[in-house]
């Protein structure tokens, strides 16, 4: 009996500017798995700039398209022409901006399976809230399924927009983000010239206000003066270098390593003792999953998006968003022995590897993209 080859599924992901963040890093991690499932992915960037992650995704095998977003009919026509000519089996929308139009155009172009992932907790009010509620309702009416990335986003979509969703949690590359050996840890600290007896904190992310890095810097200023502590700040600073100026004003600049953007954050995580993320809110943080997966005890603010992990990763140290609370958490972890911190980190790592690896997210997307699942979710219809 002759076995026919598996049919390739063509998928187009629609993203904003391609940065080293959330969805892009997940799709980078999933590239090989999806190829093994005969899923051929392309990416449409609608950012004004195509983004620094474009060559990385291109090297993964993604074909990249760039159509900067505008409200003009010309932009919509070009997007429709791309959908029509390429005859994608699946269009997957990962943006809030213009999602109604991309969903409608994909349907008009004949794409049978269209999904839209909501990546954040949108707290719209007034007329905008009403407009987005009806837009989501319209997308459901034309058979488009909403996917949400965690409990906070799911509950917000239902409460604010009356929008039911299929929840598929974010994932991380569980093959790369693993706890270091003692030799790897020592080598990573040596490269950064960090003393062995220093408690090393790390945050990953840009200087957007919602990341609340200022609270980390203020917390450092509250710690005992004789405490050996180093804070590795990974991510692009704002143009005014406001956080660097704040660190200088607080007298803690000598304790902070402003590393800037890092193409590979694994060695930096290996050099650290504690991961800190005191955000005002998140969608569902891939950066936190990566850090915990790499074996770091984590200090996270108890806010929507992050507190989705509360019942799943009990090893996390929870705080509010104030410097006082963060400083208290740092001291509690500092008072542990290095062996106790490592054991805490290993338990947390096991928790996220079990629940948020590629098989828990990327493989679920692969199953969703296959034609057999076209009528499975039931969320695309009223």
Protein Blocks (a to p, Z undefined) as FASTA:
>chain_A
ZZdddddddddddddddddefklmmmmmmmmmmmmnopacddddfbfbfbjklmmmmmno
pacddddddfbfklmmmmmmmmmmnopabdcdfbfghplmmmmmmmmnopabdcdddfbd
cdbehjllmmmmmmmmmmmmnopacddfbfklmmmmmmmnopacddddddddfklmccdd
fklmmmmmmmnopafklccdddeddfbfklommmmmmmmmmpcfklccddddeddddfkl
mmmmmmmmnopmmmpccebjafblklmmmmpmbdcdfbfbdfbdfklmmmmmnopacddd
ddehjlmmmmmmmmbccddfbfklmmmmmmmmmmpcfklmmmmmmmmmmmmmmmmgmklm
mmmmmmmmpmklmmmnopmpZZ
